[in-house]
Amino acid sequence: MKFNPCIDQCTKEGTHCAGCGRSHEEIAGTKQIVQAALAFIQARDYDNPDEFVAAIGKSILKKLQKAKEANQA
């Protein structure tokens, strides 16, 4: 499945957003992740939140790659 980012044409009817095509469940889960990261950053009052976000993204991608390699073995 490919991730489709928000395009600011949100709808709440049905099971999926007509704007981005993601399920409302997926959107809610993404919002929870973002809110958790935001709260974490704010609690620590980081001066460089962009570096934190980049590091987290890099770490997640690295772990995904390792999991993919393990599943292919």
For each residue, the residues with C-beta under 8 A, 3 or more apart:
1:
2:
3: 22
4: 20 21 22
5: 20
6: 10 19 20 27
7: 19 20
8: 19
9: 18 19 20
10: 6 17 19 20
11: 14 17 18 19
12: 17 24
13: 18
14: 11 18
15: 23 24
16: 21 22 23 24
17: 10 11 12 20 21 22 23 24 27
18: 9 11 13 14 21
19: 6 7 8 9 10 11
20: 4 5 6 7 9 10 17 27
21: 4 16 17 18
22: 3 4 16 17 26 27 30
23: 15 16 17 26 27
24: 12 15 16 17 27 28
25: 28 29
26: 22 23 29 30
27: 6 17 20 22 23 24 30 31
28: 24 25 31 32
29: 25 26 32 33
30: 22 26 27 33 34
31: 27 28 34 35
32: 28 29 35 36
33: 29 30 36 37
34: 30 31 37 38
35: 31 32 38 39
36: 32 33 39 40
37: 33 34 40 41 53 56
38: 34 35 41 42
39: 35 36 42 43
40: 36 37 43 44
41: 37 38 44 46 49 52 53
42: 38 39 45
43: 39 40
44: 40 41
45: 42
46: 41 49 51 52
47:
48: 51 52
49: 41 46 52 53
50: 53 54
51: 46 48 54 55
52: 41 46 48 49 55 56
53: 37 41 49 50 56 57
54: 50 51 57 58
55: 51 52 58 59
56: 37 52 53 59 60
57: 53 54 60 61
58: 54 55 61 62
59: 55 56 62 63
60: 56 57 63 64
61: 57 58 64 65
62: 58 59 65 66
63: 59 60 66 67
64: 60 61 67 68
65: 61 62 68 69
66: 62 63 69 70
67: 63 64 70 71
68: 64 65 71 72
69: 65 66 72 73
70: 66 67 73
71: 67 68
72: 68 69
73: 69 70
